[in-house]
Amino acid sequence: MNFNLVCYLNSALQQLYNIPKFRHAILFGKENENVDSSQRVLYQLQNIFSNLLMSEKSYTNAKTFCSNFFDFDGLPVNINEQKDSFEFISLLFDKLEDQIQEKDRDFIKNIFAGKLKYQIVSKECTHISSREELFFSLSVPVKNKKDLSEGLSSFFQSELLEGENSYFCESCNKKVSATKETKILQTPDHLIIVLKRFEYN
């Protein structure tokens, strides 16, 4: 693809294109009637995907897509500015869900959504607090990790809650020592992993 300097956009769209279910949903998706004509992201993405699928050229130009894709500040893509790839994907998913017809809006969830279970297990009583929620990506710490496996192990490592950081057990009406755990209940068809290479201090 010819994206000039926006390699984050280039790599993201090529990855998405190579997911058959996603590519099919885009190519055969129908636009809502109320889509702003200057921000037809679904239509422009269909053009890119169809060119990649059918054209004999070795690349396709995405300038029109960039001019139709507006960021959170209402500005079109600046092809000379690098940005975070996952932020682009998240915004792209939001725009596609807004623009595609309602009956097809679950396609992103069906491809990329998994389910996490957050659980706090008391060490001083028998009570357990847990909740489940959908996730579309895992933010895995990789700073000072030798590989992704070590980062994933860190992500799912149990955390001890004690001392000032003790857990307040509502059933016992007091603070107790506990372990905080994160588990995957349901894996997505395609897992998006965001590599956390930096830390805030």
Backbone hydrogen bonds in HBPLUS format (Angstrom, degrees):
<---DONOR---> <-ACCEPTOR-->    atom                        ^
c    i                          cat <-CA-CA->   ^        H-A-AA   ^      H-
h    n   atom  resd res      DA  || num        DHA   H-A  angle D-A-AA Bond
n    s   type  num  typ     dist DA aas  dist angle  dist       angle   num
A0002-ASN N   A0060-THR O   2.91 MM  58  5.85 173.4  1.92 143.5 145.2     1
A0006-VAL N   A0003-PHE O   3.13 MM   3  5.66 160.4  2.17 143.6 138.3     2
A0007-CYS N   A0005-LEU O   2.89 MM   2  5.69 133.5  2.11 108.1  94.3     3
A0010-ASN N   A0006-VAL O   3.09 MM   4  6.37 159.8  2.13 149.2 155.5     4
A0011-SER N   A0007-CYS O   2.88 MM   4  5.97 175.5  1.88 154.4 154.5     5
A0012-ALA N   A0008-TYR O   3.14 MM   4  6.13 157.1  2.19 136.5 143.3     6
A0013-LEU N   A0009-LEU O   3.03 MM   4  6.11 171.4  2.04 152.2 154.4     7
A0014-GLN N   A0010-ASN O   3.06 MM   4  6.21 154.5  2.13 148.5 156.0     8
A0015-GLN N   A0011-SER O   3.03 MM   4  6.17 155.1  2.09 145.1 151.4     9
A0016-LEU N   A0012-ALA O   3.02 MM   4  6.30 161.8  2.05 149.8 154.8    10
A0017-TYR N   A0013-LEU O   2.84 MM   4  5.94 156.5  1.90 144.4 151.4    11
A0018-ASN N   A0014-GLN O   3.18 MM   4  6.30 145.9  2.30 139.8 147.2    12
A0019-ILE N   A0016-LEU O   3.11 MM   3  5.43 161.7  2.15 114.6 116.1    13
A0022-PHE N   A0019-ILE O   3.04 MM   3  5.44 117.3  2.45 111.5 126.5    14
A0023-ARG N   A0019-ILE O   2.93 MM   4  6.09 170.3  1.94 165.3 168.5    15
A0024-HIS N   A0020-PRO O   2.93 MM   4  6.04 162.2  1.96 150.4 155.1    16
A0025-ALA N   A0021-LYS O   3.03 MM   4  6.17 159.1  2.07 142.7 148.5    17
A0026-ILE N   A0022-PHE O   3.00 MM   4  6.25 154.4  2.07 153.2 159.7    18
A0027-LEU N   A0023-ARG O   2.96 MM   4  6.14 173.6  1.97 155.2 157.2    19
A0028-PHE N   A0024-HIS O   3.05 MM   4  6.07 151.3  2.13 149.0 155.4    20
A0029-GLY N   A0026-ILE O   3.26 MM   3  5.09 160.2  2.31  99.8 105.8    21
A0101-GLN N   A0030-LYS O   2.83 MM  71  5.73 143.6  1.96 167.9 170.0    22
A0032-ASN N   A0099-GLN O   2.74 MM  67  5.52 144.2  1.87 159.0 161.7    23
A0039-GLN N   A0036-ASP O   2.96 MM   3  5.38 165.2  1.98 117.6 122.3    24
A0041-VAL N   A0039-GLN O   2.95 MM   2  5.66 131.1  2.20 106.9  92.3    25
A0044-GLN N   A0040-ARG O   2.98 MM   4  6.18 162.0  2.02 150.6 156.0    26
A0045-LEU N   A0041-VAL O   2.85 MM   4  6.00 153.8  1.92 150.9 158.4    27
A0046-GLN N   A0042-LEU O   2.89 MM   4  6.12 149.1  1.99 146.8 155.7    28
A0047-ASN N   A0043-TYR O   3.08 MM   4  6.42 147.3  2.19 142.8 151.1    29
A0048-ILE N   A0044-GLN O   3.12 MM   4  6.46 156.4  2.18 144.8 150.1    30
A0049-PHE N   A0045-LEU O   2.92 MM   4  6.14 173.1  1.92 156.1 157.7    31
A0050-SER N   A0046-GLN O   2.89 MM   4  5.93 161.7  1.92 147.8 153.4    32
A0051-ASN N   A0047-ASN O   3.00 MM   4  6.08 153.4  2.07 143.0 150.3    33
A0052-LEU N   A0048-ILE O   2.95 MM   4  6.23 157.5  2.00 151.1 157.4    34
A0053-LEU N   A0049-PHE O   2.93 MM   4  6.09 143.9  2.06 142.5 152.7    35
A0054-MET N   A0050-SER O   2.82 MM   4  5.83 159.9  1.86 149.9 154.7    36
A0055-SER N   A0051-ASN O   2.90 MM   4  4.91 148.1  2.00 126.2 136.0    37
A0066-CYS N   A0062-ALA O   2.98 MM   4  6.26 162.5  2.01 155.6 159.9    38
A0067-SER N   A0063-LYS O   3.02 MM   4  6.32 150.2  2.11 147.1 155.0    39
A0068-ASN N   A0064-THR O   3.14 MM   4  6.33 124.0  2.47 137.4 150.9    40
A0068-ASN N   A0065-PHE O   3.01 MM   3  5.16 143.0  2.15 102.2 113.5    41
A0069-PHE N   A0065-PHE O   3.02 MM   4  6.15 113.9  2.47 143.9 161.0    42
A0069-PHE N   A0066-CYS O   3.36 MM   3  5.16 154.1  2.43  95.3 102.7    43
A0077-VAL N   A0066-CYS O   3.22 MM  11  5.03 145.9  2.34 148.8 143.4    44
A0071-ASP N   A0075-LEU O   2.76 MM   4  5.40 158.4  1.81 145.6 147.9    45
A0074-GLY N   A0071-ASP O   2.96 MM   3  5.26 161.6  2.00 114.0 117.5    46
A0081-GLU N   A0078-ASN O   3.07 MM   3  5.52 163.5  2.10 123.5 123.5    47
A0088-PHE N   A0084-ASP O   3.21 MM   4  6.50 153.5  2.28 145.7 152.6    48
A0089-ILE N   A0085-SER O   3.00 MM   4  6.36 156.5  2.05 146.9 153.3    49
A0090-SER N   A0086-PHE O   2.86 MM   4  6.06 164.8  1.89 152.5 156.1    50
A0091-LEU N   A0087-GLU O   3.05 MM   4  6.21 163.0  2.08 146.3 150.6    51
A0092-LEU N   A0088-PHE O   2.82 MM   4  5.99 154.6  1.88 149.3 157.5    52
A0093-PHE N   A0089-ILE O   2.86 MM   4  6.11 160.9  1.90 154.2 158.2    53
A0094-ASP N   A0090-SER O   3.11 MM   4  6.39 159.2  2.15 145.8 151.0    54
A0095-LYS N   A0091-LEU O   3.01 MM   4  6.26 161.1  2.04 150.7 155.4    55
A0096-LEU N   A0092-LEU O   2.89 MM   4  6.11 160.9  1.93 155.2 160.7    56
A0097-GLU N   A0093-PHE O   2.97 MM   4  6.16 161.6  2.01 152.2 156.6    57
A0098-ASP N   A0094-ASP O   3.08 MM   4  6.30 145.1  2.21 141.5 151.0    58
A0099-GLN N   A0095-LYS O   2.97 MM   4  6.15 146.1  2.08 146.2 155.3    59
A0100-ILE N   A0096-LEU O   2.92 MM   4  5.87 150.4  2.01 154.3 158.9    60
A0104-ASP N   A0101-GLN O   2.95 MM   3  5.74 159.7  1.99 126.5 132.7    61
A0105-ARG N   A0102-GLU O   3.23 MM   3  5.27 172.5  2.23 111.3 113.6    62
A0107-PHE N   A0104-ASP O   3.31 MM   3  6.07 163.8  2.34 125.2 126.4    63
A0110-ASN N   A0106-ASP O   2.86 MM   4  6.03 160.3  1.90 160.0 166.2    64
A0111-ILE N   A0107-PHE O   3.19 MM   4  6.29 134.6  2.40 136.2 146.2    65
A0111-ILE N   A0108-ILE O   3.22 MM   3  5.28 133.9  2.45  96.0 108.0    66
A0112-PHE N   A0108-ILE O   2.86 MM   4  5.90 172.4  1.87 160.9 163.2    67
A0113-ALA N   A0109-LYS O   3.02 MM   4  4.75 151.0  2.11 125.6 130.5    68
A0190-HIS N   A0111-ILE O   3.13 MM  79  6.17 144.5  2.26 166.4 168.4    69
A0114-GLY N   A0135-PHE O   2.88 MM  21  5.33 159.4  1.92 153.5 160.5    70
A0135-PHE N   A0114-GLY O   2.95 MM  21  5.33 151.4  2.03 130.2 134.4    71
A0115-LYS N   A0186-GLN O   2.82 MM  71  4.82 157.3  1.87 135.3 139.5    72
A0185-LEU N   A0115-LYS O   2.77 MM  70  5.38 152.1  1.85 148.0 156.2    73
A0186-GLN N   A0115-LYS O   3.19 MM  71  4.82 161.0  2.23 133.1 132.9    74
A0116-LEU N   A0133-GLU O   2.88 MM  17  5.51 168.6  1.90 165.7 162.8    75
A0133-GLU N   A0116-LEU O   3.06 MM  17  5.51 153.3  2.13 146.2 153.2    76
A0117-LYS N   A0183-LYS O   2.74 MM  66  5.16 158.3  1.79 156.1 159.4    77
A0183-LYS N   A0117-LYS O   2.93 MM  66  5.16 158.8  1.97 145.9 152.8    78
A0118-TYR N   A0131-ARG O   2.84 MM  13  5.39 161.5  1.88 166.1 169.7    79
A0131-ARG N   A0118-TYR O   2.92 MM  13  5.39 148.4  2.02 149.1 158.7    80
A0119-GLN N   A0181-GLU O   2.92 MM  62  5.16 169.4  1.93 151.9 154.0    81
A0181-GLU N   A0119-GLN O   2.74 MM  62  5.16 168.4  1.75 161.3 165.3    82
A0120-ILE N   A0129-SER O   2.72 MM   9  5.11 161.7  1.75 156.4 162.4    83
A0129-SER N   A0120-ILE O   2.94 MM   9  5.11 164.6  1.97 150.3 153.3    84
A0121-VAL N   A0179-THR O   2.88 MM  58  5.31 158.5  1.92 155.0 158.3    85
A0179-THR N   A0121-VAL O   2.94 MM  58  5.31 156.3  1.99 141.1 146.5    86
A0122-SER N   A0127-HIS O   3.28 MM   5  5.94 169.4  2.29 171.1 174.4    87
A0123-LYS N   A0177-SER O   2.76 MM  54  5.53 170.3  1.77 150.4 146.9    88
A0138-LEU N   A0192-ILE O   2.96 MM  54  6.50 147.8  2.07 152.8 163.0    89
A0194-VAL N   A0138-LEU O   2.76 MM  56  5.92 162.3  1.79 147.6 153.8    90
A0140-VAL N   A0194-VAL O   2.82 MM  54  6.03 142.8  1.95 155.6 167.9    91
A0196-LYS N   A0140-VAL O   2.80 MM  56  5.61 175.1  1.80 143.1 144.1    92
A0142-VAL N   A0196-LYS O   3.10 MM  54  5.76 172.5  2.10 134.7 134.5    93
A0145-LYS N   A0142-VAL O   3.07 MM   3  5.01 154.3  2.14 126.8 121.1    94
A0151-GLY N   A0147-ASP O   3.27 MM   4  6.63 149.8  2.36 141.3 149.9    95
A0151-GLY N   A0148-LEU O   3.03 MM   3  4.91 114.4  2.48  91.3 107.8    96
A0152-LEU N   A0148-LEU O   2.82 MM   4  6.16 156.0  1.88 155.9 162.2    97
A0153-SER N   A0149-SER O   2.94 MM   4  6.17 154.4  2.01 144.1 151.3    98
A0154-SER N   A0150-GLU O   3.03 MM   4  6.24 149.9  2.12 140.1 147.8    99
A0155-PHE N   A0151-GLY O   2.94 MM   4  6.23 150.7  2.03 144.7 153.0   100
A0156-PHE N   A0152-LEU O   3.10 MM   4  6.36 153.4  2.18 150.5 155.6   101
A0157-GLN N   A0154-SER O   3.28 MM   3  5.05 161.2  2.32  98.9 104.2   102
A0159-GLU N   A0180-LYS O   2.90 MM  21  4.97 161.3  1.94 142.4 148.7   103
A0180-LYS N   A0159-GLU O   2.72 MM  21  4.97 162.6  1.75 148.1 154.4   104
A0161-LEU N   A0178-ALA O   2.70 MM  17  5.09 175.3  1.70 163.7 162.3   105
A0178-ALA N   A0161-LEU O   2.91 MM  17  5.09 156.2  1.97 142.3 149.8   106
A0165-ASN N   A0162-GLU O   3.04 MM   3  5.10 139.1  2.22 133.6 126.6   107
A0166-SER N   A0163-GLY O   3.10 MM   3  5.30 151.0  2.18 117.6 115.9   108
A0167-TYR N   A0176-VAL O   2.95 MM   9  5.37 142.7  2.09 170.4 159.8   109
A0176-VAL N   A0167-TYR O   2.67 MM   9  5.37 160.1  1.71 154.6 159.4   110
A0169-CYS N   A0174-LYS O   2.85 MM   5  5.59 152.7  1.93 155.3 151.1   111
A0173-ASN N   A0169-CYS O   2.72 MM   4  5.63 126.2  2.00 140.9 157.7   112
A0174-LYS N   A0169-CYS O   3.30 MM   5  5.59 147.3  2.41 141.3 147.2   113
